[in-house]
């Protein structure tokens, strides 16, 4: 996102989305990275996380989140499939951080997939998030547009049953 001179005083807005379960280490790291506040307006979604941000605006969950996406320039999200693909369908610029604190490791696998397809930028660990945010503009600038493929197996299932 290149800012024009008239927009020079407007800081890019970033929404951090953790999903319903929360992602305390990510929320805490971004909340405590006070140096980011000079360049970005960051809002944190905490989900069911325990950590409550002290330095940045936050909310736990918003069922109407999709209605507010236009208010933000960039999105940082856990590697939840629903969140990633909802943002990609809306043509948003996304930085994915897999929640490796979860027992299952599907988030790391999904993050690798979207990175390999050049759909999202990826920060592999929470410790590198401040640097990833500082390069979010360039790292999300030339990503491939996502084309949703409609999947409807009803016809295939019916054909299998009746043939």
N, C-alpha and C positions, 0 to 999 in steps of 0.2 A: 504494500500500500504506500504510494508516494503521496506525501502531503504537499498541498499547494501552499503558497505564502499566506493566503487568507486562512488556511487551516493550521498554520504553524503553532498556534497556541493551544490547539485542541489535542489532547493526549489520546492515543489509541485506547480503546476500551477492550478489555479482555474478560471473558467469563470462564471461570474454572468450574468444570462439572465433574462431580465425583460419583454420581449415581446414588441410588437409595442407600447402599451399605456404607458409604463414606470412604474416605482415603485420608486418614489423619496425618500421615507423614507428609503427603503432598500439600495439604491445606496449611499445616504448620510451617513448612519450609517457605512457601510463598508468602504467608502472613508475616513471617519474621524477616523476610528479605526486604527490608525497608528501602534499600537503594532503588528498587524498582518503581517506587511511588513517584519519583521525579519524571519518569518517562511514560508511565502507563497508569490508567485507572483500572484497577482489578477488583472484580467481585467474585467471591468464593461461595460455591454451593458446598455444604458440609454433609448432606445426607444424614445418616444415622451415626456419624462420627462422634467421638467423645470430645475432641479438641474444638474449642470455640474461638474463632479469630478475635484478636485484640486490636489489630491495626488496619484491617480492611473490611469493607462492608461484606455481609454474608447473609445467607438464608439456608434453611435446611433442605427443603424440597418445594418445588413449584410445578404442579400438574400442568399449568399453562405456560411452561417454559418456552415451548415452540413459538408462542405468540410474542416473545420478547427478544428473539434472536437478532432482529434487525437493529437492536440497540448496541450491538457489539461488533467490533472489527475482527477479533480473533477469538478462538476457543481452545482451551486446554482441557483435555478430558482423560479420564481413566479409559482403559481399553475395553470398554463394554460395547458389544456389537450394536445394541440398540441406539446408544448415544452416538457412536461414530457414524453409523449409516444415516441416522436422522440428520446430523449436521452436513454430511456429504450430499444428501438429497436436496438440502437447502442451499447448496453451493457455497458453504462456509469454509474458511481457512482454519485448519485444525492441526493442533500439536497434541499427539497422543503420549501419555505416560502410563505404561502398564503397572497395575497394582500387583507387585510381586509379593506382597505380604499375604495375599490370599492363598489358601491351601491348594487350590487348583491353579494351574499355570496357563490357562487358556488366554489370559490377557496378553502375556508375552508373545504367544503364537499369533494372536490377531494383530498385535502391534507390528510384528515382523511382516505379516502379510500386507497390511496397508502401506508399509514403508516400501516393500518390494514392488508393489504396484504403483508407487509414486502418487498415492492418494492423500497421504497425510505426512507431516513431519513427525518424527518420533524422538522422544527423549527417553533413553533406556532406564534411567534411574533418577530418583528424586533429588539426589545430591547435585545433579547437573541442571536442575530446572531454571535457576536464575540466568545462567548463560544461555539456555535454550530460549527463554523469554526475550532476552536481549537481541536474539537473532531471529525472532519469530517472523518478522516481515520478510526477510530474504529466504528463510527456510520453507515458507509456505507460498512463495510467490509463483513458482512454476510447476505446481502440482497438476496432475492429470485430472480433468473433470470426471466425476463419477457418473456413470450411466446406470441407472437402476434397471435391473432385469426382472421383469414380472415373472413370477413363478406360480403356476396354478396346476397342481397335480391331479385335479379332479378328473379330467378327461383320461389321463393315464391310468388312474386307479379304476375307473369304470370300465375301461377297455380290458384291463387285466382281469377284473371280476367276471365280465360277461363273455370273454373270448376263450 
